[in-house]
Amino acid sequence: MQIIDRLEIERQNHFVEQIRLDHRSQNAGDNPVIRYSIRTYGCQLNENDSEKLAGQLHQMGFLPAETLSDANLIILNTCSVRENADNRLFGNLGRLKQQKKDNPDLLIAICGCMMKQSAHVERIKHSYPFVNLVFGPQDIHKLPEMLYTCLYHQKKLYSVGDQDTLAEGLPILRSRKFRALVSIMYGCNNYCTYCIVPYTRGRERSRQPEEVLAEVRAAVADGYQEVMLLGQNVNSYGKDLENRSDRPADFARLLAAVAETGIYRIRFMTSHPKDISNRLLETIARYKNIESHLHLPIQSGSNRILERMNRHYSREQFIDIVQRARALRPGLTISTDIIVGFPGEQEDDFAQTLDLMNIVRFDSAFTFQYSQRSGTPAAKMPGRIPEAVMSERFRRLLELQNRHSLESNQAMIGRKVEVLIEGPSQTDAAILSGRTACNKLINFRIPDLNMLPEPYRLNNDQPNGRALEGHLAKVHLCRAKTFSIEGEMEMLLL
């Protein structure tokens, strides 16, 4: 692992200042020379990376473009977990070709996990030569230098580093007002046979606990109500750090230290079942500002398939973890990930997955049909499942999980809960959306707008959802749907 020290960050700041000074010399300062648009694919780790890219661009004097067509710098931050993400990238690149023709000065950059796969980089070189810059997720700290080269030396750069890096001190421009994303570690050591992440994100690298805590405290000072701690496997946090008694060196201790910062709510993901500890479960139970929700991917209910996936736990161990967690924290909700149609999955294996779902009764689940990823061991495994069989199993899985999700939501009806407002509903500006401490999605109306102070009302007698983002509301839950709960606000709390 290469630690990017403060001297390297200061070196990059030299390029930041050079670009900023050039902006000032070319315009009066009212409008930046470059307006940027960042398109993010994939997980919240990618979203956090994009926030760091935006932070550096903001330092250089760039401003976000209102639309993609207004941008003269476009950055596509890619994901390699599933095949449809690959297809979306290349489909969007095809559409950007005309925009590049219309505006030859447009800079197009591609970064993220996909760029760690040489086949994708070669395809971009040969089929999309209008792309100016390609770099990997470990190279984000070098954005100022790379942009300087592209802008002032008119060079194309394919700068995908080979080393796993860890950089502190990067500026960040957060994309949400209610939740601060804080990556506590990068990479993964698990090598699940279906997953490309260890090959694209590298080996596990944990941030120093004091760096994590400083970022959380800064978020609290900035008024954030919620922080989400991120890692491919947060439960293995700290295993690569020197173990000292004067600071947290594992995830349970770090989580407790974050809870003691005074942040209103703490979320985290993703937890790997093989690394979950009793102390972690006890910590979740002890601090009420830690979410009453655990995302715990099972992937399959069959021990045979779990072994083929290289998951290092059994269905029996998974069920025991869930039972202990729920006993320690009553009301805890459990969500999961499930893959249908892994190579070699027989009907009996799938039946065991359905059986485990009936035992655990997940409150929600992210469900996937197996997607072959080139470069992973599973891609070479025999026993590919026919599409028709996979689709039929997937239908049965969804039917069962949707029934469990609805029943879980129905059990909440009649309660009065605190909801952290995330903004207006995407379909109706009169409806606000947010989540409870147990991660239930709540869509709610305000029966009387006079309940809101004037700044939080719009002229057309609607709530100002954007202004309310990050505030807390007390909501009476009225109607259950499969993926959400509808309610009415009783009062604005904060």
C-alpha positions as CSV (number, residue, x, y, z in Angstrom):
1,M,0.0,0.0,0.0
2,Q,1.2,3.5,-0.8
3,I,0.3,6.2,1.7
4,I,-0.3,9.5,-0.1
5,D,1.3,11.9,2.4
6,R,0.7,15.6,2.9
7,L,3.6,16.6,0.7
8,E,2.0,14.9,-2.3
9,I,-1.3,16.6,-1.5
10,E,0.6,19.9,-1.4
11,R,2.2,19.1,-4.7
12,Q,-1.3,18.6,-6.2
13,N,-2.4,21.9,-4.6
14,H,0.3,23.5,-6.8
15,F,-1.6,22.4,-9.9
16,V,-4.9,23.5,-8.3
17,E,-3.5,27.0,-7.9
18,Q,-2.1,27.1,-11.4
19,I,-5.5,26.3,-12.9
20,R,-7.3,28.7,-10.6
21,L,-4.9,31.5,-11.5
22,D,-5.4,30.8,-15.2
23,H,-9.2,31.1,-14.6
24,R,-8.8,34.5,-13.1
25,S,-6.6,35.7,-16.0
26,Q,-9.1,34.5,-18.6
27,N,-12.3,36.0,-17.1
28,A,-13.6,38.5,-14.7
29,G,-14.4,35.9,-12.1
30,D,-18.1,35.9,-12.5
31,N,-18.2,32.8,-14.6
32,P,-15.8,30.0,-14.6
33,V,-14.0,28.8,-17.7
34,I,-15.0,25.3,-17.0
35,R,-18.4,23.9,-15.8
36,Y,-18.3,20.2,-14.9
37,S,-20.7,17.3,-14.7
38,I,-20.0,14.1,-12.8
39,R,-22.0,11.0,-13.6
40,T,-21.7,8.3,-11.0
41,Y,-22.5,4.6,-11.5
42,G,-22.6,2.0,-8.8
43,C,-22.3,2.1,-5.0
44,Q,-22.0,4.7,-2.3
45,L,-18.3,4.3,-2.3
46,N,-18.3,5.5,-5.8
47,E,-20.6,8.4,-4.8
48,N,-18.1,9.3,-2.1
49,D,-15.3,9.2,-4.6
50,S,-17.3,11.6,-6.8
51,E,-17.7,14.0,-3.9
52,K,-13.9,14.1,-3.6
53,L,-13.6,14.7,-7.3
54,A,-16.1,17.6,-7.0
55,G,-14.3,19.0,-4.0
56,Q,-11.0,19.2,-6.0
57,L,-12.8,20.8,-9.0
58,H,-14.4,23.3,-6.6
59,Q,-10.9,24.2,-5.3
60,M,-9.8,24.8,-8.9
61,G,-12.6,27.3,-9.4
62,F,-14.9,25.1,-11.5
63,L,-18.7,25.1,-10.9
64,P,-21.2,22.4,-11.6
65,A,-23.1,22.5,-14.9
66,E,-26.9,22.7,-14.7
67,T,-27.2,20.1,-17.5
68,L,-24.9,17.7,-19.2
69,S,-25.0,19.7,-22.4
70,D,-23.9,22.8,-20.5
71,A,-20.7,21.1,-19.3
72,N,-17.3,21.4,-20.8
73,L,-15.8,18.9,-18.5
74,I,-17.6,15.5,-18.1
75,I,-16.4,12.9,-15.7
76,L,-17.9,9.4,-15.8
77,N,-17.2,7.5,-12.5
78,T,-17.7,3.8,-13.4
79,C,-18.7,0.6,-11.5
80,S,-17.7,-2.9,-12.5
81,V,-19.9,-5.0,-10.2
82,R,-22.6,-5.8,-12.8
83,E,-22.6,-6.1,-16.5
84,N,-25.4,-3.5,-17.0
85,A,-23.1,-0.9,-15.5
86,D,-20.6,-1.6,-18.3
87,N,-23.4,-1.4,-20.9
88,R,-24.6,1.9,-19.5
89,L,-21.1,3.4,-19.7
90,F,-20.5,2.6,-23.3
91,G,-24.0,3.6,-24.3
92,N,-23.5,7.0,-22.7
93,L,-20.1,7.3,-24.4
94,G,-21.7,6.8,-27.8
95,R,-24.1,9.6,-27.1
96,L,-21.3,11.9,-25.9
97,K,-19.5,11.5,-29.3
98,Q,-21.8,14.0,-30.9
99,Q,-21.5,16.5,-28.1
100,K,-17.7,16.3,-28.5
101,K,-18.1,17.0,-32.2
102,D,-20.2,20.0,-31.5
103,N,-17.7,21.2,-28.8
104,P,-14.2,20.1,-29.6
105,D,-13.0,21.8,-26.3
106,L,-15.1,19.5,-24.3
107,L,-13.0,17.3,-21.9
108,I,-14.3,13.8,-21.2
109,A,-12.8,11.8,-18.4
110,I,-13.6,8.3,-17.3
111,C,-12.5,6.9,-13.9
112,G,-13.6,4.3,-11.3
113,C,-13.5,0.5,-11.0
114,M,-14.0,-0.4,-14.7
115,M,-10.8,1.4,-15.6
116,K,-8.8,-1.1,-13.5
117,Q,-9.7,-3.7,-16.2
118,S,-7.3,-3.4,-19.1
119,A,-9.8,-4.7,-21.6
120,H,-12.1,-1.7,-20.9
121,V,-9.2,0.8,-21.2
122,E,-8.2,-0.7,-24.6
123,R,-11.7,-0.6,-25.8
124,I,-11.9,3.1,-25.0
125,K,-8.5,3.8,-26.7
126,H,-9.6,2.2,-29.9
127,S,-13.4,2.8,-30.1
128,Y,-13.7,6.1,-28.2
129,P,-10.6,8.1,-29.0
130,F,-12.4,11.4,-28.2
131,V,-12.0,10.5,-24.4
132,N,-9.3,12.8,-23.0
133,L,-8.5,11.2,-19.6
134,V,-8.8,7.7,-18.0
135,F,-7.8,7.0,-14.4
136,G,-8.5,4.5,-11.7
137,P,-10.2,4.8,-8.3
138,Q,-6.8,4.8,-6.6
139,D,-5.7,7.9,-8.6
140,I,-8.4,10.4,-7.5
141,H,-5.9,12.5,-5.6
142,K,-4.0,13.2,-8.8
143,L,-6.9,14.8,-10.6
144,P,-5.4,18.4,-10.5
145,E,-2.2,17.3,-12.1
146,M,-4.0,15.1,-14.7
147,L,-6.4,17.9,-15.6
148,Y,-3.5,20.4,-15.9
149,T,-1.8,18.1,-18.4
150,C,-4.9,17.7,-20.4
151,L,-5.8,21.4,-20.4
152,Y,-2.4,23.0,-21.0
153,H,-0.4,20.3,-22.8
154,Q,-3.3,19.1,-25.0
155,K,-2.4,15.5,-24.1
156,K,-4.6,12.4,-23.7
157,L,-3.8,10.5,-20.5
158,Y,-4.4,6.9,-19.7
159,S,-3.2,7.1,-16.1
160,V,-4.4,4.0,-14.2
161,G,-2.1,3.3,-11.3
162,D,-0.9,-0.1,-10.2
163,Q,-0.5,0.6,-6.5
164,D,-3.2,0.5,-3.8
165,T,-3.2,4.0,-2.3
166,L,-4.7,5.7,0.6
167,A,-4.9,9.5,0.5
168,E,-6.0,11.9,3.3
169,G,-6.7,15.6,3.2
170,L,-8.7,15.7,0.0
171,P,-11.4,18.3,-0.2
172,I,-15.0,17.0,-0.4
173,L,-18.1,18.6,-1.8
174,R,-21.0,16.6,-0.4
175,S,-23.9,15.8,-2.6
176,R,-26.5,15.4,0.2
177,K,-27.5,17.7,3.0
178,F,-28.8,15.0,5.3
179,R,-26.2,12.3,5.1
180,A,-22.4,12.6,5.1
181,L,-20.7,9.6,3.4
182,V,-17.4,8.7,5.2
183,S,-15.3,5.9,3.7
184,I,-13.4,4.2,6.6
185,M,-11.5,1.7,4.4
186,Y,-10.9,0.8,0.8
187,G,-10.5,-2.5,-1.0
188,C,-11.4,-6.1,-0.1
189,N,-9.5,-9.2,0.8
190,N,-12.4,-11.7,0.6
191,Y,-12.2,-12.8,-3.1
192,C,-15.8,-14.1,-3.4
193,T,-15.7,-16.0,-6.6
194,Y,-18.4,-13.9,-8.3
195,C,-16.9,-10.5,-7.4
196,I,-14.6,-8.3,-9.3
197,V,-14.1,-5.7,-6.5
198,P,-10.8,-7.1,-5.1
199,Y,-9.3,-6.8,-8.6
200,T,-10.4,-3.3,-9.1
201,R,-10.4,-1.7,-5.6
202,G,-7.3,-3.6,-4.4
203,R,-6.5,-5.0,-1.0
204,E,-8.0,-3.7,2.2
205,R,-6.6,-0.4,3.5
206,S,-8.1,1.1,6.7
207,R,-8.0,4.8,7.4
208,Q,-6.5,5.8,10.7
209,P,-9.2,6.1,13.3
210,E,-8.3,9.7,14.2
211,E,-8.8,10.7,10.5
212,V,-12.2,9.1,10.4
213,L,-13.3,10.7,13.6
214,A,-12.0,14.1,12.5
215,E,-14.2,13.8,9.3
216,V,-17.2,12.8,11.4
217,R,-16.8,15.7,13.8
218,A,-16.5,18.1,10.8
219,A,-19.8,16.7,9.5
220,V,-21.4,17.3,12.9
221,A,-20.1,20.8,12.9
222,D,-21.5,21.4,9.4
223,G,-24.9,20.4,10.7
224,Y,-25.2,16.9,9.3
225,Q,-27.7,14.7,11.2
226,E,-26.5,11.4,9.7
227,V,-23.2,9.8,8.8
228,M,-22.8,6.6,6.7
229,L,-19.6,4.7,7.3
230,L,-18.5,2.9,4.1
231,G,-16.3,0.0,3.2
232,Q,-16.5,-3.2,1.1
233,N,-16.4,-5.1,4.4
234,V,-16.6,-2.7,7.4
235,N,-16.4,-5.6,9.9
236,S,-12.7,-6.1,8.9
237,Y,-11.8,-2.5,9.5
238,G,-8.5,-2.1,11.4
239,K,-7.0,-5.5,10.7
240,D,-4.2,-3.9,8.7
241,L,-3.5,-1.2,11.4
242,E,-1.1,-1.3,14.2
243,N,-3.1,-2.5,17.3
244,R,-2.7,0.1,20.0
245,S,-4.6,0.4,23.3
246,D,-5.1,4.2,23.1
247,R,-7.2,4.2,19.9
248,P,-9.9,2.1,18.3
249,A,-8.4,-0.6,16.1
250,D,-11.4,-2.6,15.0
251,F,-14.8,-1.7,13.7
252,A,-16.7,-2.1,17.0
253,R,-14.4,0.3,18.8
254,L,-14.5,2.8,15.9
255,L,-18.3,2.6,15.8
256,A,-18.5,3.3,19.5
257,A,-16.1,6.3,19.1
258,V,-18.2,7.7,16.2
259,A,-21.4,7.3,18.3
260,E,-19.8,9.4,21.0
261,T,-19.2,12.3,18.7
262,G,-22.9,13.3,19.1
263,I,-24.0,12.6,15.6
264,Y,-27.8,12.0,15.5
265,R,-27.7,8.8,13.5
266,I,-25.0,6.4,12.2
267,R,-25.4,4.0,9.4
268,F,-22.8,1.7,7.9
269,M,-22.4,-0.8,5.1
270,T,-21.5,-3.4,4.2
271,S,-21.1,-6.1,6.9
272,H,-19.7,-9.4,6.0
273,P,-21.1,-12.2,8.1
274,K,-17.8,-14.0,8.5
275,D,-16.3,-11.1,10.4
276,I,-19.2,-10.0,12.6
277,S,-18.3,-10.1,16.3
278,N,-20.3,-10.3,19.5
279,R,-18.7,-7.0,20.5
280,L,-19.9,-5.3,17.4
281,L,-23.5,-6.6,18.0
282,E,-23.2,-5.4,21.6
283,T,-22.0,-2.0,20.4
284,I,-25.0,-1.7,18.0
285,A,-27.3,-2.5,21.0
286,R,-25.6,-0.1,23.4
287,Y,-25.7,3.1,21.4
288,K,-29.1,4.3,20.3
289,N,-27.8,6.7,17.7
290,I,-26.5,3.6,15.8
291,E,-29.2,2.7,13.3
292,S,-31.5,-0.1,14.3
293,H,-30.8,-1.8,11.0
294,L,-28.2,-4.3,9.8
295,H,-27.4,-5.0,6.2
296,L,-26.0,-8.5,6.2
297,P,-25.6,-10.1,2.7
298,I,-26.4,-13.9,2.7
299,Q,-26.1,-14.4,-1.1
300,S,-27.4,-18.0,-0.9
301,G,-29.1,-20.2,1.7
302,S,-27.3,-23.3,0.5
303,N,-24.0,-24.3,2.2
304,R,-22.8,-25.9,-1.0
305,I,-23.3,-22.7,-3.0
306,L,-21.8,-20.6,-0.2
307,E,-18.7,-22.7,-0.3
308,R,-18.5,-22.3,-4.1
309,M,-18.9,-18.6,-3.6
310,N,-16.0,-18.6,-1.1
311,R,-18.1,-16.8,1.6
312,H,-16.6,-18.5,4.6
313,Y,-19.8,-19.0,6.7
314,S,-22.7,-21.4,6.8
315,R,-26.4,-20.9,6.7
316,E,-26.5,-22.0,10.3
317,Q,-23.9,-19.4,11.4
318,F,-25.8,-16.7,9.5
319,I,-29.1,-17.6,11.2
320,D,-27.3,-17.6,14.6
321,I,-25.9,-14.1,13.9
322,V,-29.4,-12.8,13.0
323,Q,-31.0,-14.3,16.2
324,R,-28.3,-12.8,18.4
325,A,-28.5,-9.4,16.8
326,R,-32.3,-9.3,17.2
327,A,-32.1,-10.5,20.8
328,L,-29.6,-7.7,21.6
329,R,-31.5,-5.0,19.8
330,P,-35.2,-5.5,19.7
331,G,-36.8,-4.0,16.7
332,L,-33.7,-4.4,14.6
333,T,-34.4,-4.7,10.9
334,I,-32.3,-6.9,8.6
335,S,-31.7,-6.4,4.9
336,T,-29.6,-8.6,2.7
337,D,-28.3,-9.4,-0.8
338,I,-29.3,-12.6,-2.6
339,I,-27.9,-13.9,-5.9
340,V,-30.1,-16.3,-8.0
341,G,-28.6,-18.6,-10.5
342,F,-25.0,-18.9,-9.4
343,P,-23.2,-21.6,-11.5
344,G,-24.0,-25.0,-10.3
345,E,-27.1,-23.9,-8.3
346,Q,-29.6,-26.8,-8.3
347,E,-33.3,-26.6,-7.5
348,D,-32.5,-28.0,-4.0
349,D,-30.0,-25.2,-3.4
350,F,-32.5,-22.6,-4.4
351,A,-35.1,-24.2,-2.2
352,Q,-32.7,-23.8,0.7
353,T,-32.5,-20.1,0.0
354,L,-36.3,-19.8,0.1
355,D,-36.3,-21.8,3.3
356,L,-33.7,-19.5,4.9
357,M,-35.7,-16.5,3.9
358,N,-38.8,-17.9,5.6
359,I,-36.7,-18.5,8.8
360,V,-35.0,-15.0,8.9
361,R,-37.8,-13.0,7.2
362,F,-35.7,-10.2,5.9
363,D,-37.3,-6.8,6.1
364,S,-35.9,-6.0,2.6
365,A,-33.5,-7.5,0.1
366,F,-31.4,-6.5,-2.9
367,T,-31.9,-9.4,-5.3
368,F,-29.9,-10.2,-8.4
369,Q,-29.7,-12.7,-11.1
370,Y,-26.1,-13.9,-11.4
371,S,-24.0,-11.7,-13.7
372,Q,-20.8,-13.2,-15.1
373,R,-17.8,-11.0,-14.6
374,S,-14.8,-11.7,-16.7
375,G,-11.7,-12.2,-14.5
376,T,-13.5,-13.8,-11.6
377,P,-13.2,-17.5,-10.7
378,A,-17.0,-18.0,-11.1
379,A,-16.8,-17.0,-14.8
380,K,-14.9,-20.2,-15.5
381,M,-17.1,-22.5,-13.4
382,P,-19.2,-25.2,-15.0
383,G,-22.9,-25.4,-14.5
384,R,-24.2,-22.2,-16.0
385,I,-27.9,-21.8,-15.3
386,P,-30.2,-21.4,-18.3
387,E,-31.8,-17.9,-18.5
388,A,-35.3,-19.3,-18.4
389,V,-34.5,-21.3,-15.2
390,M,-32.8,-18.3,-13.6
391,S,-35.7,-16.0,-14.4
392,E,-38.3,-18.4,-13.0
393,R,-36.4,-18.8,-9.8
394,F,-35.9,-15.0,-9.5
395,R,-39.7,-14.6,-9.9
396,R,-40.4,-16.9,-7.0
397,L,-37.7,-15.2,-4.9
398,L,-39.2,-11.8,-5.5
399,E,-42.7,-13.0,-4.7
400,L,-41.6,-14.3,-1.3
401,Q,-39.4,-11.3,-0.4
402,N,-42.1,-8.8,-1.5
403,R,-44.6,-10.6,0.8
404,H,-42.1,-10.5,3.7
405,S,-41.3,-6.8,3.0
406,L,-45.0,-5.9,3.0
407,E,-45.7,-7.7,6.2
408,S,-42.7,-6.0,7.8
409,N,-44.0,-2.6,6.8
410,Q,-47.6,-3.5,7.9
411,A,-46.2,-4.1,11.4
412,M,-45.2,-0.5,11.6
413,I,-48.7,1.0,11.0
414,G,-50.0,3.1,13.8
415,R,-46.6,4.0,15.1
416,K,-45.3,7.5,15.5
417,V,-41.6,7.7,14.4
418,E,-38.8,10.2,13.8
419,V,-38.0,10.6,10.1
420,L,-34.9,12.2,8.8
421,I,-36.1,14.1,5.7
422,E,-34.2,13.4,2.5
423,G,-36.2,15.8,0.3
424,P,-39.3,15.8,-1.9
425,S,-40.7,12.7,-3.5
426,Q,-39.6,12.2,-7.1
427,T,-43.2,11.8,-8.2
428,D,-45.0,14.4,-6.1
429,A,-43.5,17.7,-4.7
430,A,-46.2,17.8,-2.1
431,I,-44.9,14.6,-0.5
432,L,-41.7,14.4,1.5
433,S,-39.5,11.3,1.8
434,G,-37.1,10.2,4.5
435,R,-36.1,7.2,6.6
436,T,-36.5,5.9,10.1
437,A,-33.8,4.7,12.4
438,C,-34.6,1.2,11.2
439,N,-34.1,2.2,7.6
440,K,-37.8,2.2,6.5
441,L,-38.5,4.5,3.6
442,I,-41.4,6.9,4.6
443,N,-43.4,9.0,2.2
444,F,-45.5,11.5,4.1
445,R,-47.8,14.5,3.6
446,I,-48.2,17.6,5.8
447,P,-51.9,17.9,6.6
448,D,-51.6,21.6,7.4
449,L,-48.8,23.7,5.9
450,N,-49.2,26.2,8.8
451,M,-47.3,23.6,10.8
452,L,-44.2,24.7,8.9
453,P,-42.3,27.9,9.5
454,E,-42.6,30.2,6.4
455,P,-39.1,29.5,4.9
456,Y,-40.2,25.9,4.5
457,R,-43.3,26.7,2.5
458,L,-43.4,27.5,-1.2
459,N,-45.7,30.1,-2.7
460,N,-47.8,27.5,-4.4
461,D,-48.8,26.0,-1.0
462,Q,-46.4,23.2,-1.1
463,P,-43.6,22.3,1.3
464,N,-40.2,23.4,0.3
465,G,-38.7,19.9,0.2
466,R,-35.2,21.0,-0.6
467,A,-35.1,23.4,2.3
468,L,-36.4,20.7,4.6
469,E,-33.7,18.2,3.6
470,G,-31.8,17.2,6.7
471,H,-34.5,18.1,9.2
472,L,-36.3,15.7,11.5
473,A,-40.1,15.2,11.6
474,K,-42.4,13.2,13.8
475,V,-44.6,11.1,11.4
476,H,-47.7,9.0,12.1
477,L,-47.5,5.9,9.9
478,C,-50.8,5.2,8.1
479,R,-50.5,2.8,5.1
480,A,-48.0,0.1,4.2
481,K,-46.7,-0.6,0.7
482,T,-44.2,-3.2,-0.4
483,F,-41.2,-0.9,-0.5
484,S,-42.3,2.1,1.6
485,I,-44.8,3.3,4.2
486,E,-47.1,6.3,3.8
487,G,-47.8,8.7,6.7
488,E,-48.7,12.2,7.9
489,M,-46.4,14.6,9.7
490,E,-47.4,15.6,13.2
491,M,-44.7,18.1,13.8
492,L,-41.3,19.3,12.6
493,L,-38.8,18.5,15.2
494,L,-35.6,20.2,14.0
